[in-house]
Amino acid sequence: MALVACGRDKSLDGSPLGLNGLQLNEANASNAGFQKRISDERLLELAKSKEHINLPLSAAKNIFERSKANKSFSVDTMNLFRTTVYRFYSNVSVQNKRLSTGLNSGAEIGINEDLFQELKAGIEVMNKELSKKNDVNDQLSDSSIRASISMQLQKFPR
């Protein structure tokens, strides 16, 4: 599950990337039938703290699957997932068109280990994409990749 894609909202195979892939659009919000119980202020507080977010990988994958199938999903679960993504990608750096993080475990940023490992694997997927020779990747720079990540993080919370 690669989550940040240098300004693209889909990978080359068409799967969603970045926080754009998880934004709650009006159709999903009205179809979800869930009221948002976690305020934006609480999400921002949670994102910037190290308070543990108990969100297993299975719940995050369920959001993707339900979203792809245009099925309803919990707005709160999606927002908690976005919070974990924010925490993770706030610790990502870019050098020589490679994304990396100095994090070794989910405990360092207060997220479940299985979700942490999946997010870390997503960085490797992105690095493989970025290493491919093509017109788009050739035009990218470290600063443009960092700017794309920063732009995604600035959209939080929504």
C-alpha positions, 0 to 999 in steps of 0.5 A: 500500500504505497501512500505518497506518490509525488503529486500523482493520485494513482500509481502506474497500475491505477491503484490510489496513492497519497492521502488523495486516495483516501479523502472523504468525498461527499458521496462517501460521507453521505453513503457512509451513514456514520457520524464523525465522532472524532473532531478535527481538533482531536485528530490534529492533537492525536497526530502530533502526539505519541499517544498510541493509535490502535488501528490494525492493518486489517482495518486500514485495508478494509477502508481501501477495499470498501472505498474501491467498491464504493461501499460505506466505511467508518469516517472515524476509522478512515480519519484514524488511518489518515492520522497514522499516515500523517505521523509516519510520513512526517518522519520521511526524508528524501535524498537522491530521489529515495524516500527513507525513514529513520524509524525502526518500529511503530512504537516509536510513533505510537502506531500498530506494528503491522500497519507500520511495516506496511507503510514502510513497505510502501516507501520501498514500492515508491522508491522502485517507482521513482527509480524507473526511467521515464519522462515524469520521474526524470523531471522530479527532484528531491525538493519536488518530492518533499514538496509533494509529501508536505502538500499532502501533510498540509491537508490534514486534518480535513 
